[in-house]
Amino acid sequence: MLKQKTIAVFGSSTCKPGEADYLVAHNLGKAVARKGGVVLNGGYCGVMEASAKGARSAGGHTVGITTKEFKSVCNPYIAEEKQVNTWQERVIALMAAADAYVVLNGGTGTLVEFSVAVEMLNKGLIPEKPIVVYGPFWREVKTVLEKNKEIRVNFVKTANTLDEIIQLLF
């Protein structure tokens, strides 16, 4: 039997239902579930809630890695919550548990998650896995990183549509 792919979804915690970023994450979660994948995220609101809600609406499994440090409640679309003590442990746990990463629009937390994934892959601390970045902001970030020959970003793939994300993941 094939192992289900676990896809970590990173993005804004502040987007709300009805907003474009929320809709993208919801549709991504649904598409991942339809491909038989598991949606993994930080378990809280915004993109995390949207991707989990989308996955659950398509009958998929969801995992949220939360932290005692934030004292926040896990969103209701997370089927399996794993709790760690600190946000740093949470980021490392997300890196270890995923087979691939999708980076959507977000703030400093999303930037940290992207940077840690790139760092861990560059240092060989985790097996090579794809990072799919979505949208013009992340495409520009990748372009800037490619100019630095000390940073390997060959595993970072850019996508402009949901279909492109799914093709790069499965």
Secondary structure by P-SEA (a helix, b strand, c coil): ccccbbbbbbbbcccccccaaaaaaaaaaaaaaaabbbbbcccccaaaaaaaaaaaaabbbbbbbccccccccccccccbbbbbccaaaaaaaaaaaccbbbbccccaaaaaaaaaaaaaaaaccccbbbbbbbcaaaaaaaaaaaaccccccccbbbbccaaaaaaacc
